[in-house]
C-alpha cells in the first residue's frame, strides 16, 4: 500500500500570504522607496532635502503612534477585519495621491495618512497572525513572512525608480496602489484565516496537543499586566537602544563614507552591503529562533552591531568598512524578528497585537530619533565620531539588557514523540 503524501499545513500558506501582504504593502513603498522619491519631490517643489526628509520623520512618528492602535484593533476584531480594509484604503490613497500631494504640506499629510493606515497592513497584524498559527516553528514562520518584506525592500526601489524616470513619481505611487488591488488584496482575502481552531487544526499542524496547548491562544498578559512587568521594560529599553543605533548608522552610512574621501560609488555599494545584511538578518533570524534561546541570539546580534560600529569608528579601509556595514545591517534585520518573537514568549498571545504594537512602535520611533541624533551630532561637531561613540555605548547597554531577560514565561511546547503530546521546552528557555 502506497503511503499518502502528508498535506502541507495550512499555516504555511498563511505565512506566504503574510509575506505577500508585507512585500507588496506599506513598508516597501513608504519606507524603502522613500530615498527614490526624495530627489524627484525636491525638484518639483524646489524644496531642500531636509524639508523632504521631514516627511519620512513624520511618517515614523505617526507609525509609532498607530502601531499600538492597530494592535488593539487586531486583538479585538481579528486580522482579517483590520488588514483587508486597511489594504483597500492604503491602495486607494496611493492611487489618488495626486489629489493630496499638491504641495509640501500635502506630501507631509500623504505620508502621515499612509503611516497610520499602513500599520493595519504592516508587521503588527501579520506577526499576530503568525504567532497564533505557530508555536514550535514560530520563528521559521516569521522568517518566511519576513522574506516577503525583504524581497519587496530589494526589488521595489529599482522598479519605482524606473517608473519615476519613465512617467512621474505620482504615477509610481498610483501603479503600486493598483498592484496592491490586483495582487495583495485578493491573496490575503482568500488565504488569511484567523486561527488554526477556526479550521479544525492545531498550531504547527500537530494532531494531538494537550488541552493546555490547545488553548494556548488564550494564554498571556493583558497590556495593563505587561506594562507592569520589569521584563517588558527591559526588553523595550534594549529594543530602543539597538534600534536607534542601527538606524542611525545605516541611514548616514553613505554620507559618513564620502566624508572620508571614499567615492560615492563605493559608498553606495557599502549601503547595498548593509541592505544585504538587513535582508539576511530578517530572513535568517527566525530560523535560528526555533533552535536557540532568543535572548542569546539578541546578545549575539547586538554584540555584532557594536563591533560594526567600532569598525566604522576605528578603521577606514574598504574591507573593514564593508564588514562593519554588513554586521550592522544584520543587527537591524534581526531586530524585526526578535521583537515579535520575544514579545510572544514573554507576554503570550492574549493581547499580543497591542503589546507588540507598543514594542514595534518603540522600535520605529527609536529609528527616527537615532537618525536625527546622528545628524545633530554631526552638525554640532563636524564629525560622526561623537555620535558613533554614543551609539556604541547604547548598543553595549542593549547587550547587557538582552542578557537580563531571563527564561521564557510562555515556553515553546514541543511534541513528545513517545506519546504524541506537547512537552514544555527545556528549563533553560
TATA-V750783 format. One record per residue. N is the residue number from 1. RES is the residue in three letters. PHI is phi in radians with two decimals (NA if undefined). PSI is psi in whole degrees, 0 to 359 (* if undefined). NEAR is the number of other ideal C-beta (glycine too) atoms within 12 Angstrom. Layout:
{{N & RES & PHI & PSI & NEAR} {N & RES & PHI & PSI & NEAR}}
This chain:
{{1 & UNK & NA & 128 & 3} {2 & UNK & -1.29 & 140 & 4} {3 & UNK & -1.31 & 133 & 5} {4 & UNK & -1.37 & 139 & 6} {5 & UNK & -1.23 & 130 & 6} {6 & UNK & -1.20 & 128 & 8} {7 & UNK & -1.14 & 151 & 11} {8 & UNK & -1.19 & 132 & 13} {9 & UNK & -1.03 & 132 & 25} {10 & UNK & -1.08 & 337 & 27} {11 & UNK & -1.02 & 331 & 39} {12 & UNK & -1.23 & 328 & 26} {13 & UNK & -1.17 & 326 & 28} {14 & UNK & -1.09 & 316 & 46} {15 & UNK & -1.12 & 320 & 39} {16 & UNK & -1.13 & 316 & 30} {17 & UNK & -1.07 & 319 & 41} {18 & UNK & -1.13 & 322 & 46} {19 & UNK & -1.11 & 319 & 38} {20 & UNK & -1.17 & 320 & 37} {21 & UNK & -1.06 & 324 & 50} {22 & UNK & -1.45 & 322 & 46} {23 & UNK & -1.20 & 331 & 40} {24 & UNK & -2.18 & 56 & 39} {25 & UNK & -2.32 & 214 & 48} {26 & UNK & -1.26 & 311 & 51} {27 & UNK & -1.02 & 316 & 41} {28 & UNK & -1.05 & 319 & 40} {29 & UNK & -1.45 & 322 & 45} {30 & UNK & -1.61 & 337 & 44} {31 & UNK & -1.84 & 296 & 36} {32 & UNK & -1.29 & 335 & 35} {33 & UNK & -1.63 & 356 & 37} {34 & UNK & -1.01 & 317 & 39} {35 & UNK & -1.05 & 332 & 29} {36 & UNK & -1.22 & 325 & 29} {37 & UNK & -1.40 & 340 & 41} {38 & UNK & -0.99 & 307 & 29} {39 & UNK & -1.16 & 323 & 20} {40 & UNK & -1.14 & 319 & 29} {41 & UNK & -1.19 & 317 & 37} {42 & UNK & -1.05 & 322 & 22} {43 & UNK & -1.19 & 316 & 16} {44 & UNK & -1.21 & 317 & 22} {45 & UNK & -1.63 & 0 & 24} {46 & UNK & 0.92 & 44 & 12} {47 & UNK & -1.92 & 155 & 22} {48 & UNK & -1.25 & 161 & 15} {49 & UNK & -1.18 & 329 & 22} {50 & UNK & -1.17 & 324 & 18} {51 & UNK & -1.15 & 320 & 21} {52 & UNK & -1.19 & 319 & 31} {53 & UNK & -1.09 & 334 & 30} {54 & UNK & -1.03 & 329 & 28} {55 & UNK & -1.07 & 321 & 39} {56 & UNK & -1.20 & 320 & 37} {57 & UNK & -1.08 & 315 & 30} {58 & UNK & -1.10 & 322 & 30} {59 & UNK & -1.00 & 312 & 40} {60 & UNK & -1.14 & 321 & 42} {61 & UNK & -1.11 & 313 & 26} {62 & UNK & -1.14 & 321 & 32} {63 & UNK & -1.08 & 320 & 42} {64 & UNK & -1.15 & 328 & 34} {65 & UNK & -1.38 & 328 & 25} {66 & UNK & -1.39 & 336 & 36} {67 & UNK & -1.03 & 312 & 42} {68 & UNK & -1.11 & 326 & 32} {69 & UNK & -1.14 & 316 & 31} {70 & UNK & -1.06 & 318 & 44} {71 & UNK & -1.09 & 318 & 42} {72 & UNK & -1.12 & 319 & 28} {73 & UNK & -1.12 & 320 & 30} {74 & UNK & -1.12 & 317 & 41} {75 & UNK & -1.09 & 325 & 36} {76 & UNK & -1.50 & 318 & 17} {77 & UNK & -1.93 & 346 & 21} {78 & UNK & 1.69 & 162 & 23} {79 & UNK & -1.20 & 317 & 44} {80 & UNK & -1.02 & 315 & 31} {81 & UNK & -1.28 & 350 & 21} {82 & UNK & -1.81 & 310 & 39} {83 & UNK & -1.19 & 319 & 47} {84 & UNK & -1.18 & 309 & 32} {85 & UNK & -1.08 & 323 & 24} {86 & UNK & -1.15 & 320 & 40} {87 & UNK & -1.10 & 316 & 43} {88 & UNK & -1.09 & 313 & 24} {89 & UNK & -1.12 & 319 & 27} {90 & UNK & -1.16 & 317 & 42} {91 & UNK & -1.08 & 318 & 37} {92 & UNK & -1.16 & 324 & 25} {93 & UNK & -1.08 & 316 & 36} {94 & UNK & -1.14 & 315 & 43} {95 & UNK & -1.08 & 321 & 25} {96 & UNK & -1.70 & 23 & 22} {97 & UNK & -1.06 & 332 & 34} {98 & UNK & -1.15 & 341 & 22} {99 & UNK & -1.41 & 345 & 18} {100 & UNK & -1.83 & 317 & 26} {101 & UNK & -1.49 & 53 & 33} {102 & UNK & -1.59 & 351 & 17} {103 & UNK & -2.71 & 176 & 19} {104 & UNK & -1.10 & 321 & 25} {105 & UNK & -1.08 & 323 & 18} {106 & UNK & -1.14 & 322 & 22} {107 & UNK & -1.11 & 319 & 37} {108 & UNK & -1.09 & 315 & 29} {109 & UNK & -1.11 & 319 & 23} {110 & UNK & -1.04 & 313 & 38} {111 & UNK & -1.20 & 326 & 41} {112 & UNK & -1.23 & 317 & 30} {113 & UNK & -1.11 & 318 & 33} {114 & UNK & -1.09 & 322 & 47} {115 & UNK & -1.13 & 316 & 42} {116 & UNK & -1.18 & 311 & 34} {117 & UNK & -1.14 & 322 & 36} {118 & UNK & -1.09 & 336 & 42} {119 & UNK & -1.14 & 338 & 46} {120 & UNK & -1.37 & 350 & 43} {121 & UNK & -2.29 & 28 & 52} {122 & UNK & -1.89 & 201 & 53} {123 & UNK & -1.07 & 331 & 50} {124 & UNK & -1.08 & 303 & 51} {125 & UNK & -1.14 & 320 & 52} {126 & UNK & -1.26 & 325 & 53} {127 & UNK & -1.17 & 324 & 51} {128 & UNK & -1.06 & 316 & 52} {129 & UNK & -1.08 & 311 & 51} {130 & UNK & -1.06 & 320 & 49} {131 & UNK & -1.15 & 333 & 54} {132 & UNK & -1.39 & 330 & 44} {133 & UNK & -1.51 & 340 & 47} {134 & UNK & -2.32 & 144 & 44} {135 & UNK & -2.21 & 294 & 43} {136 & UNK & -1.06 & 320 & 31} {137 & UNK & -1.92 & 29 & 32} {138 & UNK & -1.06 & 317 & 45} {139 & UNK & -1.10 & 317 & 40} {140 & UNK & -1.10 & 319 & 32} {141 & UNK & -1.13 & 321 & 44} {142 & UNK & -1.10 & 324 & 49} {143 & UNK & -1.14 & 318 & 40} {144 & UNK & -1.05 & 316 & 37} {145 & UNK & -1.08 & 315 & 47} {146 & UNK & -1.22 & 338 & 45} {147 & UNK & -1.08 & 322 & 33} {148 & UNK & -1.10 & 316 & 38} {149 & UNK & -1.12 & 318 & 43} {150 & UNK & -1.11 & 320 & 36} {151 & UNK & -1.11 & 319 & 27} {152 & UNK & -1.13 & 321 & 38} {153 & UNK & -1.14 & 326 & 43} {154 & UNK & -1.42 & 316 & 25} {155 & UNK & -1.44 & 322 & 24} {156 & UNK & -1.16 & 319 & 38} {157 & UNK & -0.97 & 319 & 29} {158 & UNK & -1.17 & 316 & 20} {159 & UNK & -1.13 & 318 & 25} {160 & UNK & -1.15 & 320 & 36} {161 & UNK & -1.05 & 318 & 22} {162 & UNK & -1.12 & 320 & 18} {163 & UNK & -1.14 & 318 & 27} {164 & UNK & -1.09 & 317 & 30} {165 & UNK & -1.15 & 320 & 16} {166 & UNK & -1.37 & 323 & 13} {167 & UNK & -2.18 & 273 & 16} {168 & UNK & -2.91 & 166 & 21} {169 & UNK & -1.22 & 328 & 36} {170 & UNK & -1.17 & 322 & 29} {171 & UNK & -1.14 & 327 & 24} {172 & UNK & -1.12 & 315 & 36} {173 & UNK & -1.05 & 314 & 41} {174 & UNK & -1.12 & 319 & 29} {175 & UNK & -1.11 & 320 & 29} {176 & UNK & -1.10 & 318 & 43} {177 & UNK & -1.08 & 319 & 34} {178 & UNK & -1.11 & 319 & 22} {179 & UNK & -1.07 & 324 & 32} {180 & UNK & -1.13 & 320 & 42} {181 & UNK & -1.17 & 325 & 26} {182 & UNK & -1.50 & 333 & 17} {183 & UNK & -2.03 & 298 & 24} {184 & UNK & -1.07 & 308 & 40} {185 & UNK & -1.05 & 311 & 32} {186 & UNK & -1.08 & 323 & 21} {187 & UNK & -1.13 & 310 & 30} {188 & UNK & -1.25 & 328 & 41} {189 & UNK & -1.16 & 325 & 23} {190 & UNK & -1.44 & 325 & 18} {191 & UNK & -1.78 & 331 & 30} {192 & UNK & -1.25 & 125 & 40} {193 & UNK & -2.16 & 143 & 25} {194 & UNK & -1.14 & 310 & 27} {195 & UNK & -2.48 & 158 & 30} {196 & UNK & -1.04 & 322 & 33} {197 & UNK & -1.12 & 334 & 20} {198 & UNK & -1.18 & 344 & 20} {199 & UNK & -2.00 & 14 & 20} {200 & UNK & 1.26 & 26 & 12} {201 & UNK & -2.02 & 170 & 29} {202 & UNK & -2.05 & 157 & 34} {203 & UNK & -0.93 & 142 & 40} {204 & UNK & 1.21 & 2 & 35} {205 & UNK & 1.41 & 12 & 27} {206 & UNK & -1.24 & 151 & 29} {207 & UNK & -1.69 & 337 & 18} {208 & UNK & -2.52 & 62 & 18} {209 & UNK & -1.24 & 161 & 29} {210 & UNK & -1.19 & 165 & 22} {211 & UNK & -1.09 & 327 & 14} {212 & UNK & -1.16 & 317 & 18} {213 & UNK & -1.19 & 326 & 34} {214 & UNK & -1.06 & 327 & 24} {215 & UNK & -1.78 & 18 & 22} {216 & UNK & -1.09 & 338 & 37} {217 & UNK & -1.09 & 335 & 33} {218 & UNK & -1.58 & 351 & 21} {219 & UNK & -1.39 & 145 & 27} {220 & UNK & 2.44 & 180 & 32} {221 & UNK & -1.67 & 152 & 28} {222 & UNK & -1.39 & 168 & 23} {223 & UNK & -1.05 & 319 & 29} {224 & UNK & -1.09 & 322 & 15} {225 & UNK & -1.26 & 319 & 19} {226 & UNK & -1.09 & 317 & 35} {227 & UNK & -1.26 & 351 & 22} {228 & UNK & -1.61 & 0 & 14} {229 & UNK & -1.75 & 144 & 24} {230 & UNK & -1.22 & 329 & 16} {231 & UNK & -1.05 & 318 & 32} {232 & UNK & -1.07 & 315 & 35} {233 & UNK & -1.27 & 328 & 22} {234 & UNK & -1.11 & 316 & 26} {235 & UNK & -1.08 & 314 & 46} {236 & UNK & -1.10 & 318 & 35} {237 & UNK & -1.07 & 318 & 27} {238 & UNK & -1.14 & 318 & 43} {239 & UNK & -1.08 & 316 & 47} {240 & UNK & -1.12 & 313 & 35} {241 & UNK & -1.12 & 315 & 40} {242 & UNK & -1.22 & 318 & 51} {243 & UNK & -1.07 & 316 & 44} {244 & UNK & -1.10 & 320 & 41} {245 & UNK & -1.19 & 312 & 48} {246 & UNK & -1.21 & 320 & 50} {247 & UNK & -1.10 & 317 & 44} {248 & UNK & -1.04 & 315 & 42} {249 & UNK & -1.22 & 317 & 51} {250 & UNK & -1.19 & 316 & 45} {251 & UNK & -1.19 & 326 & 40} {252 & UNK & -1.72 & 6 & 38} {253 & UNK & -1.05 & 309 & 43} {254 & UNK & -1.07 & 316 & 29} {255 & UNK & -1.11 & 320 & 26} {256 & UNK & -1.07 & 318 & 37} {257 & UNK & -1.30 & 320 & 33} {258 & UNK & -1.15 & 329 & 20} {259 & UNK & -1.08 & 334 & 19} {260 & UNK & -1.55 & 4 & 24} {261 & UNK & 1.65 & 2 & 13} {262 & UNK & -1.30 & 141 & 25} {263 & UNK & -1.12 & 150 & 14} {264 & UNK & -0.98 & 326 & 15} {265 & UNK & -1.14 & 317 & 14} {266 & UNK & -1.20 & 322 & 24} {267 & UNK & -1.11 & 319 & 26} {268 & UNK & -1.12 & 322 & 20} {269 & UNK & -1.13 & 322 & 22} {270 & UNK & -1.11 & 322 & 40} {271 & UNK & -1.11 & 322 & 33} {272 & UNK & -1.14 & 323 & 25} {273 & UNK & -1.10 & 317 & 32} {274 & UNK & -1.08 & 320 & 41} {275 & UNK & -1.13 & 323 & 33} {276 & UNK & -1.13 & 320 & 28} {277 & UNK & -1.11 & 321 & 37} {278 & UNK & -1.07 & 314 & 43} {279 & UNK & -1.11 & 316 & 33} {280 & UNK & -1.11 & 320 & 32} {281 & UNK & -1.13 & 317 & 45} {282 & UNK & -1.13 & 317 & 46} {283 & UNK & -1.38 & 325 & 32} {284 & UNK & -1.57 & 331 & 34} {285 & UNK & -1.08 & 320 & 42} {286 & UNK & -1.03 & 318 & 41} {287 & UNK & -1.08 & 320 & 26} {288 & UNK & -1.20 & 327 & 28} {289 & UNK & -1.13 & 335 & 41} {290 & UNK & -1.38 & 353 & 30} {291 & UNK & -2.11 & 338 & 22} {292 & UNK & -2.31 & 158 & 25} {293 & UNK & -1.14 & 125 & 30} {294 & UNK & -0.92 & 308 & 45} {295 & UNK & -1.04 & 328 & 33} {296 & UNK & -1.14 & 319 & 25} {297 & UNK & -1.11 & 319 & 36} {298 & UNK & -1.06 & 320 & 42} {299 & UNK & -1.10 & 318 & 29} {300 & UNK & -1.11 & 312 & 28} {301 & UNK & -1.18 & 322 & 46} {302 & UNK & -1.15 & 319 & 42} {303 & UNK & -1.12 & 321 & 28} {304 & UNK & -1.07 & 319 & 37} {305 & UNK & -1.09 & 318 & 51} {306 & UNK & -1.06 & 318 & 36} {307 & UNK & -1.11 & 319 & 28} {308 & UNK & -1.07 & 316 & 43} {309 & UNK & -1.12 & 321 & 47} {310 & UNK & -1.09 & 322 & 27} {311 & UNK & -1.12 & 319 & 30} {312 & UNK & -1.14 & 328 & 44} {313 & UNK & -1.30 & 315 & 29} {314 & UNK & -1.78 & 342 & 17} {315 & UNK & -2.11 & 155 & 20} {316 & UNK & -2.23 & 2 & 19} {317 & UNK & -1.28 & 152 & 17} {318 & UNK & -1.10 & 314 & 22} {319 & UNK & -1.08 & 314 & 15} {320 & UNK & -1.16 & 322 & 23} {321 & UNK & -1.12 & 317 & 36} {322 & UNK & -1.14 & 321 & 30} {323 & UNK & -1.11 & 317 & 25} {324 & UNK & -1.07 & 317 & 39} {325 & UNK & -1.09 & 320 & 44} {326 & UNK & -1.11 & 311 & 36} {327 & UNK & -1.27 & 330 & 38} {328 & UNK & -1.18 & 318 & 52} {329 & UNK & -1.06 & 320 & 40} {330 & UNK & -1.03 & 315 & 42} {331 & UNK & -1.10 & 320 & 51} {332 & UNK & -1.15 & 318 & 49} {333 & UNK & -1.23 & 320 & 41} {334 & UNK & -1.12 & 326 & 48} {335 & UNK & -1.09 & 329 & 49} {336 & UNK & -1.04 & 314 & 51} {337 & UNK & -1.22 & 319 & 48} {338 & UNK & -1.08 & 319 & 52} {339 & UNK & -1.06 & 311 & 50} {340 & UNK & -1.13 & 314 & 51} {341 & UNK & -1.16 & 313 & 49} {342 & UNK & -1.14 & 323 & 48} {343 & UNK & -1.05 & 318 & 51} {344 & UNK & -1.18 & 327 & 47} {345 & UNK & -1.44 & 332 & 43} {346 & UNK & -1.74 & 340 & 40} {347 & UNK & -2.11 & 350 & 44} {348 & UNK & 1.33 & 192 & 36} {349 & UNK & -1.95 & 357 & 41} {350 & UNK & -1.00 & 314 & 29} {351 & UNK & -2.28 & 40 & 34} {352 & UNK & -1.01 & 317 & 47} {353 & UNK & -0.99 & 311 & 50} {354 & UNK & -1.20 & 316 & 35} {355 & UNK & -1.12 & 314 & 47} {356 & UNK & -1.13 & 327 & 53} {357 & UNK & -1.02 & 317 & 41} {358 & UNK & -1.17 & 320 & 37} {359 & UNK & -1.16 & 314 & 47} {360 & UNK & -1.18 & 321 & 47} {361 & UNK & -1.06 & 322 & 40} {362 & UNK & -1.12 & 320 & 36} {363 & UNK & -1.10 & 315 & 45} {364 & UNK & -1.12 & 314 & 45} {365 & UNK & -1.13 & 322 & 33} {366 & UNK & -1.08 & 321 & 37} {367 & UNK & -1.08 & 316 & 38} {368 & UNK & -1.12 & 317 & 35} {369 & UNK & -1.19 & 321 & 29} {370 & UNK & -1.07 & 315 & 40} {371 & UNK & -1.10 & 320 & 35} {372 & UNK & -1.16 & 317 & 27} {373 & UNK & -1.10 & 320 & 29} {374 & UNK & -1.10 & 316 & 38} {375 & UNK & -1.13 & 316 & 26} {376 & UNK & -1.11 & 319 & 19} {377 & UNK & -1.06 & 320 & 24} {378 & UNK & -1.17 & 316 & 24} {379 & UNK & -1.09 & 324 & 17} {380 & UNK & -1.36 & 325 & 15} {381 & UNK & -1.93 & 346 & 16} {382 & UNK & 1.32 & 12 & 11} {383 & UNK & -2.69 & 158 & 19} {384 & UNK & -1.57 & 1 & 34} {385 & UNK & -1.08 & 308 & 22} {386 & UNK & -1.05 & 310 & 20} {387 & UNK & -1.12 & 327 & 35} {388 & UNK & -1.12 & 320 & 35} {389 & UNK & -1.08 & 319 & 23} {390 & UNK & -1.09 & 317 & 28} {391 & UNK & -1.27 & 331 & 44} {392 & UNK & -1.10 & 317 & 35} {393 & UNK & -1.13 & 318 & 21} {394 & UNK & -1.08 & 317 & 36} {395 & UNK & -1.15 & 323 & 46} {396 & UNK & -1.12 & 320 & 26} {397 & UNK & -1.13 & 321 & 25} {398 & UNK & -1.05 & 321 & 42} {399 & UNK & -1.01 & 313 & 33} {400 & UNK & -1.10 & 317 & 23} {401 & UNK & -1.13 & 317 & 30} {402 & UNK & -1.07 & 324 & 40} {403 & UNK & -1.22 & 345 & 23} {404 & UNK & -1.72 & 7 & 20} {405 & UNK & -1.21 & 328 & 37} {406 & UNK & 1.44 & 184 & 23} {407 & UNK & -1.11 & 154 & 21} {408 & UNK & -1.06 & 144 & 31} {409 & UNK & -1.51 & 324 & 28} {410 & UNK & -2.03 & 92 & 35} {411 & UNK & -1.37 & 163 & 28} {412 & UNK & -1.25 & 130 & 35} {413 & UNK & -1.78 & 111 & 33} {414 & UNK & -1.71 & 150 & 26} {415 & UNK & -1.26 & 133 & 26} {416 & UNK & -1.50 & 115 & 18} {417 & UNK & -1.16 & 340 & 11} {418 & UNK & -1.42 & 332 & 7} {419 & UNK & -2.17 & 357 & 11} {420 & UNK & 1.23 & 24 & 16} {421 & UNK & -2.14 & 169 & 21} {422 & UNK & -1.28 & 150 & 29} {423 & UNK & -2.27 & 152 & 22} {424 & UNK & -1.24 & 138 & 24} {425 & UNK & -1.11 & 169 & 26} {426 & UNK & -0.95 & 148 & 14} {427 & UNK & -1.06 & 332 & 11} {428 & UNK & -1.07 & 343 & 15} {429 & UNK & -1.69 & * & 28}}
